[in-house]
Amino acid sequence: KILILDFGSQFTQLIARRVRELSIYCEIHPYNNPPVIDETVKGIILSGSPFSVRQEDAPHYDFKASHGTLPILGVCYGAQYMAHFNGGEVLPSSTREYGRANLQYIKKDNPLFKDVPEGSQVWMSHGDTIASIAADYEVIASTDSVKVAAYQISGTQTYGIQFHPEVTHSIDGKQLIQNFLVDICGCSQDWTPDSFIETTIAGLKEKLGDDKVVLGLSGGVDSSVAAVLLHHAIGKNLYCIFVDNGLLRKDEFESVLESYKHMGLNVKGVDAKQRFYDALVGLIDPEHKRKAIGRVFIDVFDDEAHQVQDVKWLGQGTIYPDVIESVSVKGPSATIKSHHNVGGLPDFMKLKVVEPLNTLFKDEVRKVGKALGIDNNILGRHPFPGPGLGIRILGEVTQEKVRILQEADAIYINNLRSAGVYDKVWQAGTIFLPVQSVGVMGDERTYEHVVALRAVESLDGMTADWCHLPYDLLAKISNEIINNVKGINRVVYDISSKPPATIEWE
Ligand code: XMP
């Protein structure tokens, strides 16, 4: 495997993605808490950083401990660090170097630049520049304005590059990363969904033996893929619980339960609708609603889990971005992100946790799911929040509002599907607004509810833009909703991006 030591760059996860796209396994660790370097580690990549090496609180890492024995690639800050603290000097650039540049000089036959042509476009993003390097450092690439765009420490496999090969604007970045990983580190490209599945199932078998595992299915991609992996490993010892909280989409509970059974999972569907509705009476504040829904879920789940004799483990669909220890950009101390899946275990469920997907990114989970043969109606599903329609009904949640919203939402989603845009949209949903407005139907004046339609494009939900859905499609959806869903006389479309808005309204 490859170790990526993170100095807090926004691009660190992107480096990991590029490595894994080459079918090579890698892990991200904070620079100040690296794991033990054993013989499984084939090379180290040092990330960029929002810090400057000239800052007093610049993050430090003892690269000399591995330098000379393991290949090292320093990217941006990583490169500046190894130059500055080893006989060279890093200074502020006279102009900030941002954006496209071209490698006018590339040293012939340097293995890092194999099949990278002279003139190749690279992406720069830095305020400092490497002004001088020690005598045993050799410049292996330059741009017009950056002489030390890349260096190698002579006689070693230690490299530094000032540009970002991990972003797609660096046209030959992937080739360069491959050169480092395959030719220099000697990695073999055999980390594939199939090999992941094979080793994960074997590992789960060994870890779990004859133990029983309970797992909460949500209908989403992560919990479903986690369940299928566990199912392959321990079969009927996996007890899946799928709770109907009364806040799912129309008919979703029944259809997803059916898919799970079809997949051979040992799954129990639990109708707990009323418990959730009861807990939501009188609640208006979104956070209060979230807490109530979360609390009831834990109670229901716990009741069900207690019915499984001698259960030892809780299975979870936690994925890698939730567990990566992030380096705080405010100070060089490592902090751990808080997330609803991490540490969210109630004390009274004294179960050990098994998380088969906690080394995978979301797109990798989908690939693994595909290789496992999981149905596309589960793998291709839009993200859906845990509290479900509970946070898409603004204000107090009632069963009647849920019914109305489910009807409107089903019309919306079905239309997205039949127009062929469902898969192009990252997430879509309908929001029940806490207002009534005047309308006219036939000769009668109406005074009914309003729903908003939301559809966004996004990569990871952190930022998002509203989808420019065709007007004709919006018109058709609006008509269908108003004509078919009693209680709604107005439909609006949300044209806000995130930030400053969020994807959900609550
Ligand atoms: P926001 O509204 O914060 O949403 O832009 C970003 C993504 O997170 C989902 N979301 C949640 N998921 N529990 C969840 O499991 C929640 O309380 C929650 N709130 C928002 C949202 O659907 C979107 O995909």
Residues whose N, C-alpha, C, O or C-beta is under 5 A from the ligand:
A	BS01	XMP	P383 F384 P385 G386 P387 G461 T502 I503 E504
